[in-house]
Amino acid sequence: MGQVVLAPDKFKGSLTGAQVAQALANGIHAVHPDADLRTVPVADGGDGTMSAALAAGFTPVEVPTTGPTGENVNATIAVRGPVAVIESAAAGGLSQLPGGLLAPLAATSACTDGGAGLVAALGGKRHDRNGDDLPPGGRSLLLPDFLDWSEVDSRVLDADLILACDVDNPNPTQHAASSTPTPC
């Protein structure tokens, strides 16, 4: 048997990617004790991304931030040298909604604001056609006319960003026959 690479994602609600990889490795070693295994937990950009980064040797750093409905929350990011991994769900995901109550029109994240919460967190502003600031949340998604990046810290603008997303929201006009919503 050659080298086997085990690269699982999490089993949502039960095991992290690292735990799945270890369970698979244990099973393979029970049958092939000399198997050359390499475990590399992965994630798709959603829940579990932080666990995969930490399993890859990143260091956890807790940072204060704003939750999806404006409350203060602490989120963990993963850091290794000049690289940081940020799992947006840790700060603005559905699990951060107070009392688990959905707030699609007011939430600044949790899959409801089209990225407006991220734009605001980076220092950008959304304006309507009159140049007025738009309120946070999904309610104003139909109103933006332009984004103002003039107050964004230059370190953000100069950073290399790599995004991973676990959601594909198809164009509703192309999939009008489908009544199954895409989960966040």
Salt bridges, closest charged atoms under 4 A:
ASP9 OD2 - LYS10 NZ 3.55
ASP47 OD2 - LYS12 NZ 3.25
ASP133 OD1 - HIS127 ND1 3.00
ASP148 OD2 - HIS127 NE2 3.53
GLU151 OE1 - LYS125 NZ 3.94
ASP153 OD2 - ARG155 NH2 2.67
